């Protein structure tokens, strides 16, 4: 439930149904891959201005909740 709540902000850009309309799909990712990607954005290893800003605002438990939520969608 927490991941679904947090996902509302993500889905202003990313499509909940997994379609890619110019913004990559994040549904169905393995949870570990999602967490690694978000941490890479947070520390600037994956450069993307918007995603870096978003990842820096999230605590580890919030990233984990989002990973669990989006990992269960496909």
Buried (B, 14 or more C-beta within 10 A) or exposed (E): EEBBEBBEEBBEBBBBEBEEEEEEBBBEBEBEEBBBBBBBBBEEEBEEEEBBEBBEEBEEEBBBBBBBBBBEBE
